[in-house]
Amino acid sequence: MKTKVSIVGAGHVGSHIARALSAENAADEVVLIDKVPGKAEAQAMDVADALSFPPKEICIRAGGYEDCASSDITLVAIGKARESGQTRLDLLGDSVRMVYELADQLGPHGVGGLLISITNPCDIIADSLRRLLKMDRFRAFGTGTLLDTARLRRVLAEQTGVSRQEVEAFVLGEHGDSSMIPFSALRIGGRPAKEAAGFDPDRALERTHSIGMDIIEGKGSTEFGIGETAAYLCRAILTNAGSAMPLSVHLEGEYGITGINCGVPCIIGREGISRIIELPLTEDEFRALKVSAQVLEKYTRLADEIIASL
């Protein structure tokens, strides 16, 4: 069966996801959708120019909201980019209004497959969009701490000199400054992280939090990392790999948390999230995750208030 991914939002992030998906033959058809006239068409043409010598023919084109009804995956990558000094949470008001409008536009067509939200603040927006579209929590979720985890793996590889492929790690909680790392579950080269030469947990957490802003201050936006991260997630879904990765899913008692989206390890496949993995955290790690959850709960309630006023 041919696979189809639609990307709502043809800006820096959306276009890089399209490029990564197309270049790696992850989907047969990639559709870019944007409310700015001509933007999706231009991005699709630009990506298509880069695919003149692929091993496999890929269809990359502009489309409309009706394409989401027949897509295996719909990715939402709308919203403003963070500016220097801004946290992801600072984008809440604008992002909530945008996804409220998007839900109204998608409503008549529906979302036929999985819905994955990237728009920041990721956890809160993923939860708001899921509820606005009345979708199941395991079929509508956010990329969550998957990019944070990619950054952590890079940091640990640089610290220890071990290949990134030999780093087993997850970041949990908010996709943002309150995220935490369960170091007790972390393995480097198959061994507990504390046994690795050069391992510095405090520095690893600090760098995981700060890398995004370092990129923004240096070049104005993040794009390649999240583009490849989203494409990696799509590949795992479309190949039904049963991969374990941290995603922002609505929790209903897992980790003792209820009523919010939060980044936790999940098993993912063609039908969405099949289960949530509950890691055996230490007491200190549980406390750190609860602190992050409290931040998410506060801003989720604020998002609800904004939606109620619209």
N, C-alpha and C positions, 0 to 999 in steps of 0.2 A: 504494500500500500504506500502511496506517495504521502509524504509528510509536509505539513504546512505550518509555518510560524508567522503570526502577525505581530508587528511592533508598533504600538501607538506612541508617537513622539519620535520625530526624525531628526533630532538634534545630535549633539556630540555623542551621547550614550547610545541612543537608538541606532544611529548609523554605524557605530563601531560594533554593536551586537550583530547587525545585518552583515557587516563585513566578515566578522569571525564565523558566523554560521555558514555563510556562503563559501568562504575560502576553505573551510574544513569539511564541506559536503555534509553538514549536520542535518540539513533539511532539504527537501526537493524544491520547495517554494517558500520564499521569504517576501512578506508584504509590508511595506512601510506606509504608515498612516499619519498624517499631520493636518492640523486645522489651518496652517499657514499655506495659502495657495502656492502651488509649484514646488514647495520645499521637499515633499516626499518624492516627487518625480525626479528632482535634481539629485537627491541623495541616491535614489535607485539607479539612475544612469551612471553616477560616479562609481558606485560599487560594481555595477555591471561591467564597466570598463576594466576593472581589476580582475575580471573573471574570463578574460579572453583565452587563457591557456590552461583551464582547469582539467583534471582527469575525468570530470563528470559535469554534465550540463546542469546548471542551476537556474531556476527562474527567480529573478529579483525584480520586483515591480512596485509601483505605488498602488494603493487601493483605498478602500473606504471601511467604515465601521461594520458594514455587512460582512466583510471578510472574516471577522472574529467568530461568526457563527459556525464557520466551516474550518476553523483552525484547530490544530492539535494543541497549540499553545498560543495564548495572547499575552504579550509582555507590555506592561505600561511603564513608559519611560518619559512621562511628561513632567513639566515643572521647571522652576528656575534653578540655576546652578548656585551653589554656595559661593559667597564672596569671602575675601580674607577676613578672618575674625569671627565669622558666623559658625554656629553649630548647626547641625541638621535640624534640630528642634526649632531653630529660628525661622525655618521655612514653612512651619505648620499652617499658618493662616492662608497663604497663597495656594499651597498644595491642596488643602481641604476643598477650597472653592473650585479648583481645577478638576479634581476627581468627582466632585458633586456634578459638575457640568458633563464630565465624561460619562458618568453612570447614566445620565439622562439620554445621552446620545447613543449609548450602547443598548439601552433598555429595549427598544423596538426589535433589535436583532438578536440579542442574547450573546452569551459566550459559550461556544459549543464544546470546547476542551478545557484545558487548565488555564487559570489566570494567575500571572506572576507579576507582582508590583515591585518596581525598583524606585519609584518616586520617593524622595525624602520629605519628612522623616519616615523611613521605610516601614517600620513596624506599625506605626499609627495609621499611615495611609493605606497599607495593605489591609488592615482590619476594617477601616472605614469603607473602602471600596468593596470588600467582600460583603459587608452588611448591606450596602446600598444596592448591590446586585443580587442579594439574597442567595449567595452561593455557599456550598459546603466548605467547611474549614480546611479539608484535605484536598480540595480542588482549587482553592483561591488562597494564595499565601504570598509572602515576600521573599526576596533574596536574603534578607536578614543579615546575619553575621558571616555569610559565605565569603564576601570580599575581605572582611576583617580576618578571617581564617587564612585566606591566601596571603595576606600581609604578614600574619604571624609566622606562617611557614617560611616565608622569605627571611624574616628577621632571625628566626632560630637557625636556619641554614647558614646565614652569615655569621652568627655568633659561634657556632660549633664546627663549621667546615664540613658538615654532613649534607648530603644531597637533600633537596626539598622533598623528593619522593620517599625519603626515609624518615620524614617528620610526620608523626601522627598527632594531630592537634585539632581542637575546636575552640572557637570563641563563642561565648554564650551571652544572652541578654540583648540589650539594645544595640542596633547598628548605630553606634555613637559613642560618646565619651564615658558612658557608665558601663560599657560592656566589661565582661570579666573572662578570665582564662582559668579553666579547671586544670591546674598544673598536675594534680594527682593522677589525671588520666592521660597525661602527655607522654609520648614515647619518641625517643630519638634513636634511630638505628636499632629499634626493637627493645631498647633499654629505658628505664625511667629517666626522665629528662635531667634530674639532679645529678646523674652519673656522667653526663656529657661535659667534656672540657669546654669552658667558655660560656656555659649556660648562665644567664643572668635574668631571672624571672621579672624583677622590677623593671629592668630596661626593656624587656620584651613587651610588657604591658604598655609601658609609656610609648614605645615606638608604634605599636599597633594602633594606639589612639591618635597619634600625631601625624602619621604618614600622609593621610588624606589632605590635611591642611597644608603640609609642606608642599605637596603637589600643586594645590590651588594657588598658593602664594608664589610658586615658581613659574606656573604656566597658565593659570586662570581657571582650569577645570580638570577634573579627573575623567578619563574616558577609556583608555586602553584596558586598565585593570578590570573595571566593571563590565566592559564589553566582553572580554574573554571569560570572566566569571559567569555571566549570564549565558553565554554560549555553552560553556561547560555544563551548566545545569540543564540546558535544553537537550544537549547530547545524551546526558544520563537518562532523561525522561524518554526521549524518542527511541533509544535503544533498549529501554526497559531494563536498565542495568542493575537496579536494586541497590544503588549507591547510597552510602551514608554521608550526609552533609548537613550543616547547620542552616536551617531556614526559619523564617519568621512565620510561625503558625499560631493560630488562636488556641490558647491553652484552656483546658477544662479540668484542672486538677493536677495535671502533670507538674512535677517539681513543686507541688503545693501552691501553684499559681492558677488563678481562674479569672477569665474575663478580659484578657489582653492578648495581643500578639507579642511573641518573644522569640528570639533566636535560640533554638535548641536543635540537637542532632535528630535527623529524620531519615527514614528509608524512603527513597523516591523512585517512581517508575511511571509507566504510561498512564496509569489511572490516578496519579497524584501521589500524595503522601500515604504510604501504607501503614506506617506506625511511627511513633515518637520514641526515641531511645532515652531512657532516664539514666544518666550516668551516676555512679555512686560517689557523690560529692562529699568533701569534708565539711565540717561545721562552718569553717571560715568561708569556704566556697559557696555554701548555701546562703550565707549572709550576704556575700557580694552579689549573688544572683538576685536575691530579694531586693536589695538596694536598687539594682537596675530595673527590676519589675515595678518598683514604686515610682520611678521616674516615668516609665511607660504608662502606668495607670493614670498619673496626673495629666499627661498630655493627651491620652485617649479621651478622658472626660472633657478636656478643653475642645478637642475635635468634635465631640458630640454636641457641645454647646454651639459651636460655629455652624454645624449642619442644621441644628434646630432653628437657627436664626435665618437660614436661607429660604 
